[in-house]
């Protein structure tokens, strides 16, 4: 598929209208269409998904489309980032989003399924916090300025990555709740990576629960079967 400039601008304008009306207030990020005379990858991917609204689009489709407007990328990550990190309701077969079965989205495929709702696991919403600077400083002091999970000391080399200086970040104890007093522990960048949204931590930075049920699907077959049997025993035929 090749989209000429006129259709590109029309699609971009339509998306902007939806964004301003429904998504902007939630902090969803709207990509710039061009940098100088070159279309941005984020905008191209979003427009392509919009032109194939609610239909599965493969990574290869996106790669071929981007290649028509510049250098062909080796690994297209924009669709994934536009969803979880920037808020667009883009589901991923690789991420096993619960809507994938309804829209027939398989691993390696994506689909934009709404322009009026934000992605349910939009990271930015969970990153909004009301902790003051003094409260954050006091919390770090309680942990002796160490990462609650790995123990790396702020300003010193990271325990697991000695070439990186430790910077403490506000980490969720429970990623399904907002960053608020009582739900924050200090974590280094390594321990506060995005994929850690799968777990619930206690005050000591130890994993105590699974926060994202989709995480189970990453387990091998034997573990999934064991989980299935445990749930059958607990819930029966409910």
Order of alpha helices (4+ residues) and beta strands (2+ residues): alpha-beta-beta-alpha-beta-alpha-beta-alpha-beta-alpha-alpha-beta-beta-beta-beta-alpha
